[in-house]
Amino acid sequence: MALEKFHYTTPAGVKVILPKFASLPFGVMRKVRKEGEAESMFAIIEELADPKALEQLDKMNMIEIRDLFAAWMEDSKVTLGESKAS
């Protein structure tokens, strides 16, 4: 099953493609359920981002990463620990 994708371009023009936050596999969320928010985000990104996306993410500063994560969750109208009502 193909996951829907979230497309994001940083102010520096770096394009990052991730699965939509609301469509993350349950198994990934289950694995990080007891972690803090920061550790959960690292684990999710490391599990789901392809190597090219990880390379781009590693070059971003913390403000850019914060903005990316905020846009990623806003796109699906969810945050860590919440699920989208059907």
ZIDADA-V555424 format. One record per residue. N is the residue number from 1. RES is the residue in one letter. OMEGA is omega in whole degrees, 0 to 359 (NA if undefined). D_CENTER is the distance of its C-alpha to the mean C-alpha in Angstrom with 2 decimals. Layout:
n->N res->RES omega->OMEGA d_center->D_CENTER
n->N res->RES omega->OMEGA d_center->D_CENTER
This chain:
n->1 res->M omega->179 d_center->18.47
n->2 res->A omega->178 d_center->16.16
n->3 res->L omega->173 d_center->12.85
n->4 res->E omega->184 d_center->12.42
n->5 res->K omega->173 d_center->10.35
n->6 res->F omega->180 d_center->8.62
n->7 res->H omega->182 d_center->10.62
n->8 res->Y omega->175 d_center->10.55
n->9 res->T omega->180 d_center->13.51
n->10 res->T omega->176 d_center->14.03
n->11 res->P omega->179 d_center->17.51
n->12 res->A omega->179 d_center->18.63
n->13 res->G omega->178 d_center->17.97
n->14 res->V omega->180 d_center->15.21
n->15 res->K omega->180 d_center->13.44
n->16 res->V omega->177 d_center->9.88
n->17 res->I omega->180 d_center->9.12
n->18 res->L omega->171 d_center->6.22
n->19 res->P omega->175 d_center->7.21
n->20 res->K omega->185 d_center->7.51
n->21 res->F omega->182 d_center->6.02
n->22 res->A omega->181 d_center->9.78
n->23 res->S omega->178 d_center->10.53
n->24 res->L omega->179 d_center->8.78
n->25 res->P omega->181 d_center->11.95
n->26 res->F omega->181 d_center->14.00
n->27 res->G omega->178 d_center->14.89
n->28 res->V omega->180 d_center->11.55
n->29 res->M omega->179 d_center->11.52
n->30 res->R omega->182 d_center->15.23
n->31 res->K omega->184 d_center->14.99
n->32 res->V omega->188 d_center->13.06
n->33 res->R omega->183 d_center->14.99
n->34 res->K omega->181 d_center->17.45
n->35 res->E omega->173 d_center->15.40
n->36 res->G omega->183 d_center->14.97
n->37 res->E omega->182 d_center->11.91
n->38 res->A omega->180 d_center->11.53
n->39 res->E omega->178 d_center->12.25
n->40 res->S omega->181 d_center->9.93
n->41 res->M omega->177 d_center->6.82
n->42 res->F omega->182 d_center->8.74
n->43 res->A omega->180 d_center->9.64
n->44 res->I omega->181 d_center->6.55
n->45 res->I omega->181 d_center->5.61
n->46 res->E omega->180 d_center->9.39
n->47 res->E omega->192 d_center->9.91
n->48 res->L omega->183 d_center->8.04
n->49 res->A omega->177 d_center->8.08
n->50 res->D omega->184 d_center->11.69
n->51 res->P omega->179 d_center->14.04
n->52 res->K omega->178 d_center->14.46
n->53 res->A omega->178 d_center->10.89
n->54 res->L omega->178 d_center->11.05
n->55 res->E omega->179 d_center->14.41
n->56 res->Q omega->179 d_center->13.36
n->57 res->L omega->181 d_center->10.71
n->58 res->D omega->179 d_center->13.62
n->59 res->K omega->183 d_center->15.86
n->60 res->M omega->175 d_center->14.09
n->61 res->N omega->186 d_center->15.59
n->62 res->M omega->177 d_center->14.24
n->63 res->I omega->178 d_center->14.92
n->64 res->E omega->178 d_center->12.94
n->65 res->I omega->178 d_center->9.85
n->66 res->R omega->180 d_center->10.62
n->67 res->D omega->177 d_center->11.11
n->68 res->L omega->181 d_center->7.96
n->69 res->F omega->179 d_center->5.98
n->70 res->A omega->179 d_center->9.08
n->71 res->A omega->181 d_center->9.20
n->72 res->W omega->180 d_center->5.92
n->73 res->M omega->179 d_center->7.40
n->74 res->E omega->179 d_center->10.80
n->75 res->D omega->181 d_center->10.58
n->76 res->S omega->181 d_center->10.69
n->77 res->K omega->177 d_center->12.84
n->78 res->V omega->172 d_center->11.34
n->79 res->T omega->177 d_center->10.32
n->80 res->L omega->178 d_center->10.15
n->81 res->G omega->179 d_center->13.55
n->82 res->E omega->173 d_center->14.19
n->83 res->S omega->182 d_center->14.56
n->84 res->K omega->179 d_center->15.56
n->85 res->A omega->179 d_center->19.34
n->86 res->S omega->NA d_center->20.97
